[in-house]
Amino acid sequence: MSALASLTLSVIPQIGLLTERREIRISGAVPGSLVTVRAVTARDGGDWAAQATFLADDVGEIDLGTQAPVSGDYRVADSMGLFWSQRREEGTTGSAEPIDVARPLSTVLTAWAEPGTGYLDQPGDGAGAAEIAIEVTQRLSGDGVERAEVRTGGLVGTLFRPPHDGPLPTVIVLNGSGGSINEARAAQYASHGIQALALGYFRAPGLPDHISRTPLEYFERALRYVVSELSPIGGRPIVSGQSRGGELSLLLAATYPDLVLGVAAFVPAAFAFGAQGAADPTEGWNGPTWTRDGEPLEHLWHDNTGVTWHPWNDEPAPTRHRDVYIDGLHDRALARASRIPIERFTGPVACVSGLDDRAWPSSMASRIVLDTLARHGHAAERLHLDYEEAGHGIALPHLPSTDIERLHPVSGVRYSNGGTPRGIAIAGADSFEQVCAFIHRTAERAASSADNATHSQEEGR
């Protein structure tokens, strides 16, 4: 807490994990006066900022969790609004997503009373020009979380382990078509009691620059490494990826069902697609993405007779109502051949999607996956988190969600993730909490089943 003159600004907790919601309150303002709050966060590539103005209540207080701004970059009651509504400052480049998990995010909140405002029946000229600032720290890794690079058997990843003894719920975290290693999400999982291996498979040290012809055997080695070296609860890991990583998570469960405990797929696909925006230019967007035993897996863009236009060449679509993912299903034989056979998997499956996903129809894909499981008598948990105003970019909680129109990091092609900043923010915060609970639930059920099996064996002796 800090104060200047009569104006007081408090944040609880002032230092905490990225995923923690903050309580932000202002007191000491003139009743009915206008108070503006600006949040500036230093990120790789420059500052991101948001600003909003609030009307003090009849005792001169403002609670950002219950009072909506009267003006500013967001217009709903939300104590984290000044975080998710941030945009790049002029001259800023790069992403809002953190890279170095050892470096907390630092946000300076500055509040000032707008001069000359206040209820007309208050004596004097209203609020003065008092200004106050406070620093908020969002940590990317919790106390005691251990980070270790994994470079064995050709694997490239980073392991985050919570400070707990014994077997742990364990998840393999897979990035999407941007590649690299998603350490930030893995570190947050570990901060919530989940052992997490953030696994790179392209655009990471020693790995290819493109997603084209990625061998599934690489991931089989990763699954076996977790089973043999990391002692996961239930004896197997949960796989969780976003976008192409979501597609991959479902594909791994269908291909190696005995090595996967559960799936948490963010904005996934129900079909294997071609390499698209992350393709090796020598192969093109409609070249293969995945191989097994040296042979490419069939995919929906392989000489598809229903697709007559190129969707990833940085030009407008023929009409705004055309959708290559719907057009692609017109080739029924190819759709059947490229569908991920998720019915081979008997474990729990969670899908996270956005109804306004403009990158690909993740809501439809999630429904196809879960409906397929239901038709085949799937008895384990099926969870669909489908968010009305979310798009493709469902990220970690409380990060800026305004970067909707963007350039693909590999191809440089312009595209839209879809959704609204507020809808994306809701989806990011809620899905993280629910997926953490899903992972713990899946692990606990596996441990309980193992205990029951051991108990039954002992009784039978």
VEXDREN-2710 file (C-alpha; in Angstrom, 1 decimal):
% VEXDREN-2710
k/r/px/py/pz
1/MET/0.0/0.0/0.0
2/SER/1.2/3.5/-0.8
3/ALA/-0.3/7.0/-0.5
4/LEU/0.2/10.6/-1.5
5/ALA/-1.9/13.3/0.0
6/SER/-5.3/11.7/0.7
7/LEU/-5.4/9.3/-2.3
8/THR/-4.5/5.7/-1.4
9/LEU/-4.0/2.7/-3.9
10/SER/-3.8/-0.9/-2.7
11/VAL/-3.2/-4.1/-4.6
12/ILE/-3.6/-7.5/-2.9
13/PRO/-1.5/-9.5/-3.5
14/GLN/1.1/-7.0/-4.7
15/ILE/3.5/-9.9/-5.4
16/GLY/2.1/-13.2/-6.5
17/LEU/1.8/-15.7/-9.3
18/LEU/0.7/-14.6/-12.8
19/THR/-2.5/-16.7/-12.4
20/GLU/-3.6/-14.9/-9.2
21/ARG/-6.3/-12.4/-9.4
22/ARG/-5.5/-9.1/-7.7
23/GLU/-7.8/-7.0/-5.6
24/ILE/-7.3/-3.3/-6.6
25/ARG/-8.9/-0.6/-4.5
26/ILE/-8.6/3.2/-4.3
27/SER/-9.7/5.3/-1.3
28/GLY/-9.4/8.9/-0.2
29/ALA/-10.8/10.4/-3.4
30/VAL/-13.3/13.2/-3.3
31/PRO/-16.8/11.5/-3.5
32/GLY/-18.1/11.6/-7.1
33/SER/-14.7/12.6/-8.5
34/LEU/-13.0/11.0/-11.4
35/VAL/-9.9/9.0/-10.8
36/THR/-7.8/7.6/-13.7
37/VAL/-5.6/4.5/-13.4
38/ARG/-2.9/3.6/-15.8
39/ALA/-1.0/0.2/-15.9
40/VAL/2.3/-0.1/-17.7
41/THR/4.0/-3.5/-18.0
42/ALA/7.6/-3.9/-19.2
43/ARG/7.8/-6.8/-21.7
44/ASP/10.3/-8.2/-24.1
45/GLY/10.3/-5.7/-27.0
46/GLY/8.9/-2.8/-25.0
47/ASP/6.0/-1.6/-22.8
48/TRP/2.4/-2.6/-22.9
49/ALA/-0.2/-0.3/-21.3
50/ALA/-3.9/0.3/-20.5
51/GLN/-5.8/3.1/-18.9
52/ALA/-9.3/3.6/-17.4
53/THR/-11.2/6.3/-15.5
54/PHE/-13.5/5.5/-12.6
55/LEU/-16.1/7.4/-10.6
56/ALA/-15.5/7.4/-6.9
57/ASP/-18.5/6.4/-4.8
58/ASP/-20.1/8.5/-2.0
59/VAL/-17.3/7.8/0.4
60/GLY/-14.5/8.4/-2.1
61/GLU/-13.7/4.7/-2.8
62/ILE/-13.2/2.6/-6.0
63/ASP/-13.1/-1.2/-6.1
64/LEU/-12.0/-2.3/-9.6
65/GLY/-13.5/-5.7/-9.0
66/THR/-17.0/-4.4/-8.6
67/GLN/-17.0/-1.0/-10.4
68/ALA/-16.8/-0.6/-14.1
69/PRO/-14.8/2.2/-15.6
70/VAL/-16.7/5.2/-17.1
71/SER/-14.0/5.5/-19.8
72/GLY/-10.9/3.7/-20.9
73/ASP/-9.5/0.6/-22.6
74/TYR/-12.2/-1.7/-21.1
75/ARG/-15.7/-1.1/-19.7
76/VAL/-16.6/-3.9/-17.3
77/ALA/-16.1/-4.5/-13.6
78/ASP/-12.9/-6.6/-13.5
79/SER/-9.9/-6.1/-11.2
80/MET/-7.7/-7.6/-13.9
81/GLY/-9.0/-5.4/-16.7
82/LEU/-5.9/-3.1/-16.7
83/PHE/-3.8/-6.2/-17.4
84/TRP/-5.7/-8.0/-20.1
85/SER/-6.7/-4.8/-22.0
86/GLN/-3.1/-3.7/-22.4
87/ARG/-1.8/-2.8/-25.9
88/ARG/1.6/-2.2/-27.2
89/GLU/3.0/1.3/-26.7
90/GLU/4.2/3.1/-29.8
91/GLY/7.4/1.5/-31.0
92/THR/6.9/-1.7/-29.1
93/THR/7.5/-5.0/-30.9
94/GLY/7.2/-8.6/-29.8
95/SER/4.6/-10.7/-28.0
96/ALA/2.8/-10.2/-24.7
97/GLU/3.6/-13.8/-23.8
98/PRO/6.6/-14.1/-21.4
99/ILE/9.7/-15.9/-22.4
100/ASP/12.0/-15.9/-19.4
101/VAL/10.2/-17.6/-16.5
102/ALA/12.9/-16.5/-14.1
103/ARG/12.0/-12.9/-14.7
104/PRO/8.7/-11.8/-13.1
105/LEU/6.4/-9.3/-15.0
106/SER/6.5/-5.9/-13.4
107/THR/3.5/-3.6/-13.8
108/VAL/3.4/0.0/-12.5
109/LEU/-0.1/1.2/-11.6
110/THR/-0.4/4.9/-11.4
111/ALA/-3.6/6.6/-10.2
112/TRP/-4.4/10.3/-10.2
113/ALA/-7.5/12.4/-9.4
114/GLU/-8.8/14.4/-12.4
115/PRO/-8.8/18.0/-11.2
116/GLY/-12.1/19.9/-10.9
117/THR/-14.3/16.8/-10.6
118/GLY/-16.7/15.7/-7.8
119/TYR/-20.3/16.0/-6.8
120/LEU/-21.7/19.4/-7.3
121/ASP/-22.9/19.6/-3.8
122/GLN/-19.4/19.0/-2.4
123/PRO/-17.6/22.1/-1.0
124/GLY/-14.5/23.3/-2.9
125/ASP/-13.4/22.6/-6.4
126/GLY/-13.4/18.8/-6.2
127/ALA/-10.4/16.5/-6.4
128/GLY/-6.9/17.9/-6.5
129/ALA/-4.1/16.6/-8.7
130/ALA/-2.9/13.9/-6.3
131/GLU/-1.0/11.1/-8.0
132/ILE/0.2/7.8/-6.6
133/ALA/2.0/4.7/-8.0
134/ILE/2.5/1.1/-6.9
135/GLU/4.4/-1.8/-8.5
136/VAL/2.7/-5.1/-9.0
137/THR/4.8/-8.2/-9.5
138/GLN/3.4/-11.3/-11.4
139/ARG/5.7/-14.3/-10.9
140/LEU/6.0/-16.9/-13.6
141/SER/7.2/-19.6/-11.3
142/GLY/6.1/-20.5/-7.8
143/ASP/8.3/-21.0/-4.7
144/GLY/10.4/-24.1/-4.8
145/VAL/9.6/-25.0/-8.4
146/GLU/12.7/-26.6/-10.0
147/ARG/13.6/-26.0/-13.7
148/ALA/15.8/-28.4/-15.6
149/GLU/16.6/-28.6/-19.3
150/VAL/15.9/-32.0/-20.9
151/ARG/18.4/-33.0/-23.6
152/THR/18.3/-36.8/-23.8
153/GLY/17.5/-39.2/-26.6
154/GLY/17.2/-36.3/-29.0
155/LEU/14.5/-34.7/-26.9
156/VAL/14.5/-30.9/-26.5
157/GLY/12.5/-29.6/-23.6
158/THR/12.3/-28.1/-20.1
159/LEU/11.0/-29.9/-17.0
160/PHE/9.3/-28.0/-14.2
161/ARG/8.8/-29.9/-11.0
162/PRO/6.8/-28.7/-8.0
163/PRO/8.4/-28.8/-4.5
164/HIS/6.5/-32.0/-3.5
165/ASP/7.7/-35.5/-2.8
166/GLY/6.4/-38.7/-4.4
167/PRO/4.7/-39.3/-7.8
168/LEU/3.1/-36.2/-9.3
169/PRO/0.4/-35.5/-11.8
170/THR/2.4/-35.0/-15.0
171/VAL/1.7/-33.2/-18.2
172/ILE/3.6/-32.8/-21.5
173/VAL/3.0/-29.2/-22.8
174/LEU/3.1/-28.8/-26.6
175/ASN/3.2/-25.5/-28.5
176/GLY/1.4/-24.7/-31.7
177/SER/2.5/-23.5/-35.1
178/GLY/4.8/-20.9/-33.6
179/GLY/7.0/-23.7/-32.4
180/SER/9.5/-23.1/-29.6
181/ILE/9.1/-24.4/-26.0
182/ASN/6.2/-23.2/-23.9
183/GLU/8.0/-22.7/-20.6
184/ALA/5.6/-20.2/-19.2
185/ARG/2.6/-22.5/-19.2
186/ALA/4.6/-25.4/-17.9
187/ALA/6.0/-23.3/-15.0
188/GLN/2.5/-22.2/-14.1
189/TYR/1.3/-25.8/-14.0
190/ALA/4.2/-26.7/-11.7
191/SER/3.3/-23.8/-9.5
192/HIS/-0.1/-25.6/-9.1
193/GLY/1.3/-28.9/-8.1
194/ILE/1.6/-30.5/-11.6
195/GLN/4.9/-31.8/-13.0
196/ALA/5.2/-30.4/-16.5
197/LEU/7.6/-31.1/-19.4
198/ALA/7.5/-28.3/-21.9
199/LEU/8.5/-30.1/-25.1
200/GLY/9.8/-28.5/-28.2
201/TYR/9.4/-30.1/-31.6
202/PHE/10.5/-27.4/-34.0
203/ARG/11.9/-23.8/-33.8
204/ALA/13.8/-24.9/-30.7
205/PRO/17.6/-25.5/-30.2
206/GLY/18.8/-28.4/-32.4
207/LEU/15.4/-28.9/-34.0
208/PRO/14.0/-28.1/-37.5
209/ASP/12.8/-24.6/-38.3
210/HIS/9.5/-25.9/-39.7
211/ILE/6.7/-28.3/-38.7
212/SER/6.8/-30.2/-42.0
213/ARG/7.3/-34.0/-41.7
214/THR/7.6/-34.1/-37.9
215/PRO/8.0/-37.8/-36.9
216/LEU/5.6/-39.1/-34.3
217/GLU/8.4/-41.3/-33.0
218/TYR/9.9/-38.2/-31.4
219/PHE/6.9/-37.9/-29.2
220/GLU/6.8/-41.6/-28.5
221/ARG/10.3/-41.2/-27.1
222/ALA/9.1/-38.3/-24.9
223/LEU/6.2/-40.3/-23.6
224/ARG/8.4/-43.3/-22.8
225/TYR/10.9/-40.9/-21.1
226/VAL/8.2/-39.5/-18.8
227/VAL/7.0/-43.0/-18.0
228/SER/10.5/-44.4/-17.2
229/GLU/12.1/-41.3/-15.6
230/LEU/9.5/-39.0/-14.1
231/SER/7.3/-41.4/-12.1
232/PRO/4.0/-39.8/-13.1
233/ILE/0.9/-40.6/-11.1
234/GLY/-1.0/-43.3/-13.0
235/GLY/2.2/-44.3/-14.7
236/ARG/1.6/-42.1/-17.8
237/PRO/1.5/-38.4/-18.6
238/ILE/-1.4/-36.3/-19.7
239/VAL/-0.6/-34.5/-23.1
240/SER/-1.8/-30.9/-23.6
241/GLY/-1.1/-28.7/-26.5
242/GLN/-2.5/-25.6/-28.2
243/SER/-3.6/-25.3/-31.8
244/ARG/-1.3/-27.6/-33.8
245/GLY/-0.3/-28.8/-30.4
246/GLY/-3.9/-29.6/-29.6
247/GLU/-4.2/-31.5/-32.9
248/LEU/-1.0/-33.3/-31.9
249/SER/-2.2/-34.1/-28.4
250/LEU/-5.3/-35.9/-29.8
251/LEU/-3.2/-37.6/-32.4
252/LEU/-0.7/-39.0/-29.8
253/ALA/-3.6/-40.3/-27.7
254/ALA/-5.0/-42.1/-30.7
255/THR/-1.6/-43.4/-31.8
256/TYR/-0.1/-44.4/-28.5
257/PRO/-3.1/-44.9/-26.2
258/ASP/-1.1/-47.1/-23.8
259/LEU/1.4/-44.3/-23.1
260/VAL/-1.1/-41.5/-22.5
261/LEU/-3.2/-41.0/-19.4
262/GLY/-5.4/-38.2/-20.6
263/VAL/-5.6/-35.3/-23.0
264/ALA/-6.2/-31.6/-22.5
265/ALA/-6.4/-30.1/-26.0
266/PHE/-6.6/-26.3/-26.4
267/VAL/-8.3/-25.0/-29.7
268/PRO/-7.6/-28.4/-31.3
269/ALA/-8.3/-29.9/-34.7
270/ALA/-10.2/-33.1/-35.3
271/PHE/-8.3/-33.9/-38.5
272/ALA/-4.7/-34.1/-39.4
273/PHE/-3.9/-31.0/-41.4
274/GLY/-1.1/-30.1/-43.8
275/ALA/1.8/-28.0/-42.6
276/GLN/0.0/-24.7/-43.3
277/GLY/1.6/-21.5/-41.9
278/ALA/4.5/-23.3/-40.3
279/ALA/5.4/-25.3/-43.5
280/ASP/8.9/-25.6/-44.9
281/PRO/8.6/-23.3/-48.0
282/THR/10.0/-26.1/-50.2
283/GLU/6.9/-28.2/-49.4
284/GLY/4.2/-25.6/-49.1
285/TRP/1.1/-25.2/-47.0
286/ASN/-0.4/-28.4/-48.3
287/GLY/2.6/-30.6/-47.6
288/PRO/2.5/-33.2/-44.8
289/THR/2.9/-32.3/-41.1
290/TRP/3.3/-35.6/-39.4
291/THR/5.1/-38.9/-40.3
292/ARG/5.2/-42.3/-38.8
293/ASP/7.7/-45.0/-39.8
294/GLY/9.1/-42.5/-42.3
295/GLU/5.7/-42.2/-44.2
296/PRO/3.6/-39.1/-44.1
297/LEU/0.2/-39.3/-42.3
298/GLU/-2.7/-38.6/-44.6
299/HIS/-4.0/-35.0/-44.1
300/LEU/-6.9/-32.9/-45.2
301/TRP/-4.9/-30.8/-47.7
302/HIS/-3.5/-33.7/-49.7
303/ASP/-4.9/-33.1/-53.2
304/ASN/-8.3/-32.1/-51.6
305/THR/-10.9/-31.9/-54.3
306/GLY/-13.1/-29.6/-52.2
307/VAL/-10.6/-26.8/-51.8
308/THR/-10.2/-24.6/-54.8
309/TRP/-8.5/-21.6/-53.2
310/HIS/-5.3/-21.0/-51.3
311/PRO/-6.1/-19.8/-47.8
312/TRP/-2.6/-19.0/-46.5
313/ASN/-1.1/-16.8/-49.1
314/ASP/-1.7/-13.4/-47.4
315/GLU/-4.5/-12.5/-49.8
316/PRO/-8.2/-12.1/-49.0
317/ALA/-10.4/-15.2/-49.3
318/PRO/-12.6/-15.3/-52.4
319/THR/-15.6/-14.3/-50.2
320/ARG/-15.8/-13.6/-46.5
321/HIS/-18.1/-16.6/-46.0
322/ARG/-15.8/-19.2/-47.5
323/ASP/-14.0/-21.4/-45.0
324/VAL/-11.3/-23.7/-46.1
325/TYR/-11.9/-26.0/-43.2
326/ILE/-15.5/-26.5/-44.2
327/ASP/-14.7/-26.7/-47.9
328/GLY/-12.1/-29.4/-47.1
329/LEU/-14.8/-31.7/-45.6
330/HIS/-16.5/-31.9/-49.1
331/ASP/-13.8/-34.4/-50.0
332/ARG/-15.4/-37.1/-47.9
333/ALA/-12.9/-39.8/-48.6
334/LEU/-10.0/-37.6/-47.6
335/ALA/-11.9/-36.4/-44.6
336/ARG/-12.4/-40.0/-43.4
337/ALA/-8.7/-40.8/-44.1
338/SER/-7.4/-37.8/-42.2
339/ARG/-9.7/-37.8/-39.2
340/ILE/-7.9/-38.4/-36.0
341/PRO/-9.2/-41.8/-34.7
342/ILE/-9.6/-40.6/-31.1
343/GLU/-12.0/-43.5/-30.4
344/ARG/-8.9/-45.7/-29.9
345/PHE/-8.3/-43.8/-26.7
346/THR/-10.1/-44.7/-23.5
347/GLY/-8.8/-42.1/-21.1
348/PRO/-10.2/-38.7/-20.1
349/VAL/-10.4/-36.0/-22.7
350/ALA/-10.8/-32.2/-22.3
351/CYS/-11.2/-29.8/-25.2
352/VAL/-10.9/-26.0/-24.8
353/SER/-12.3/-23.9/-27.7
354/GLY/-13.6/-20.6/-28.8
355/LEU/-16.9/-20.1/-30.7
356/ASP/-15.4/-17.1/-32.5
357/ASP/-12.2/-18.9/-33.5
358/ARG/-11.1/-17.3/-36.8
359/ALA/-7.9/-19.3/-37.3
360/TRP/-9.7/-22.7/-37.6
361/PRO/-13.1/-24.0/-36.2
362/SER/-11.9/-25.4/-32.9
363/SER/-15.4/-25.5/-31.4
364/MET/-16.6/-27.7/-34.2
365/ALA/-13.5/-29.9/-34.0
366/SER/-13.9/-30.3/-30.2
367/ARG/-17.5/-31.4/-30.7
368/ILE/-16.5/-33.8/-33.4
369/VAL/-13.9/-35.3/-31.1
370/LEU/-16.2/-35.6/-28.0
371/ASP/-19.2/-36.8/-30.0
372/THR/-17.0/-39.5/-31.7
373/LEU/-15.9/-40.7/-28.2
374/ALA/-19.6/-40.8/-27.0
375/ARG/-20.7/-42.8/-30.1
376/HIS/-18.0/-45.4/-29.4
377/GLY/-19.0/-45.9/-25.8
378/HIS/-16.2/-43.9/-24.2
379/ALA/-16.7/-44.2/-20.4
380/ALA/-14.0/-41.8/-19.1
381/GLU/-14.5/-38.1/-18.5
382/ARG/-15.3/-35.9/-21.5
383/LEU/-15.0/-32.1/-20.8
384/HIS/-15.7/-29.4/-23.3
385/LEU/-14.9/-25.8/-22.3
386/ASP/-16.4/-23.7/-25.2
387/TYR/-16.2/-19.9/-24.8
388/GLU/-18.7/-17.7/-26.7
389/GLU/-16.5/-14.6/-27.2
390/ALA/-13.1/-16.4/-27.3
391/GLY/-11.1/-17.0/-30.4
392/HIS/-8.0/-19.1/-31.2
393/GLY/-5.6/-17.3/-28.9
394/ILE/-6.7/-18.6/-25.5
395/ALA/-3.5/-17.9/-23.4
396/LEU/-2.5/-17.9/-19.8
397/PRO/-4.6/-15.9/-17.3
398/HIS/-4.2/-12.1/-17.1
399/LEU/-2.0/-11.6/-20.1
400/PRO/-3.0/-9.0/-22.7
401/SER/-5.7/-10.4/-24.9
402/THR/-5.8/-7.5/-27.4
403/ASP/-3.4/-8.9/-30.0
404/ILE/-6.1/-10.5/-32.2
405/GLU/-5.0/-9.5/-35.7
406/ARG/-1.4/-10.7/-36.1
407/LEU/1.3/-12.0/-38.4
408/HIS/2.1/-15.7/-38.3
409/PRO/5.6/-16.1/-36.6
410/VAL/6.8/-18.5/-39.2
411/SER/5.2/-17.6/-42.5
412/GLY/4.6/-13.9/-41.8
413/VAL/1.1/-14.2/-43.2
414/ARG/-1.6/-12.0/-41.7
415/TYR/-4.4/-13.7/-39.9
416/SER/-7.0/-13.2/-37.2
417/ASN/-7.4/-15.3/-34.0
418/GLY/-10.9/-14.0/-33.5
419/GLY/-12.7/-13.3/-30.3
420/THR/-12.9/-10.2/-28.1
421/PRO/-10.3/-9.1/-25.6
422/ARG/-12.8/-9.6/-22.7
423/GLY/-13.9/-13.0/-24.0
424/ILE/-10.4/-14.2/-24.5
425/ALA/-9.5/-13.0/-21.0
426/ILE/-12.4/-14.9/-19.5
427/ALA/-11.4/-18.0/-21.4
428/GLY/-7.8/-17.8/-20.4
429/ALA/-8.4/-17.5/-16.7
430/ASP/-11.3/-20.0/-16.5
431/SER/-9.7/-22.7/-18.7
432/PHE/-6.4/-22.6/-16.8
433/GLU/-8.2/-23.2/-13.5
434/GLN/-10.5/-25.9/-15.0
435/VAL/-7.7/-27.7/-16.9
436/CYS/-5.5/-27.8/-13.7
437/ALA/-8.5/-29.4/-11.9
438/PHE/-9.0/-31.8/-14.8
439/ILE/-5.3/-32.9/-14.6
440/HIS/-5.4/-33.4/-10.9
441/ARG/-8.7/-35.3/-11.2
442/THR/-7.4/-37.5/-13.9
443/ALA/-4.2/-38.3/-11.9
444/GLU/-6.2/-39.0/-8.7
445/ARG/-8.6/-41.3/-10.4
446/ALA/-5.7/-43.2/-11.9
447/ALA/-4.0/-43.5/-8.5
448/SER/-7.3/-44.7/-6.9
449/SER/-7.7/-47.3/-9.6
450/ALA/-4.2/-48.5/-9.1
451/ASP/-4.7/-48.7/-5.3
452/ASN/-8.0/-50.6/-5.7
453/ALA/-6.3/-53.1/-8.1
454/THR/-3.5/-53.6/-5.6
455/HIS/-6.0/-54.1/-2.8
456/SER/-8.0/-56.6/-4.8
457/GLN/-4.8/-58.6/-5.6
458/GLU/-3.8/-58.7/-1.9
459/GLU/-7.3/-59.9/-1.0
460/GLY/-7.1/-62.7/-3.6
461/ARG/-3.9/-64.1/-2.1
END
